[in-house]
Amino acid sequence: MTACPECGAAELRCEAQFHKFLALEYSDAAYGAVHHLNVAAYMLQHSSKLTAEGWLVERDLLKRILVVGASPSEVRRKIASDVDSGRRAFTIRSNDGRPLFDRPAWSSTILNVRYDGPQNYCSDITDWARATLVDSEQVRLEKHET
């Protein structure tokens, strides 16, 4: 059994699960209520998809929603100009596909999320996002944090 080198999920099923969840969120609004948490948690755990600046934007999004208590729409409004592709001075998506750091011990992965109903799904996505945020606080991006 091969584990994902970035999140540690077993059998390299994390990306397939992520795409399955995206389809579920787009087809059913009850599942889509936690879309932003799903995307941010997945991207934080798969840093090869992001630049350092993009990774920090995703972590900040989780903080604003889970710690500050802002709604996803409030967060989108507040950061819109900062992340607008025509205005920002950085890129969010990585072009080289290399992880930004050695994999930390993520305490939860996307494979811990149940999708047998919107209530379980939303609860599990929120728990996973919270765990990811806590775990991500241990990550230091050398060029951007001290």
Number of C-alpha atoms within 10 A of each C-alpha: 6 10 13 16 14 21 23 19 19 14 10 16 14 21 15 10 14 16 11 12 21 16 13 17 18 13 11 11 12 16 22 20 16 20 19 20 25 24 17 21 26 22 19 25 25 23 23 20 21 24 21 23 18 20 25 18 19 23 21 17 23 28 17 16 18 17 12 10 12 16 13 18 10 13 16 15 11 12 13 13 12 15 17 10 12 8 10 12 10 13 14 18 17 18 11 10 13 13 18 20 15 10 16 14 13 18 13 20 20 22 14 13 20 15 16 8 10 19 12 14 20 22 14 19 25 19 17 24 28 20 16 24 24 15 17 19 9 10 14 12 14 10 8 9 8 6
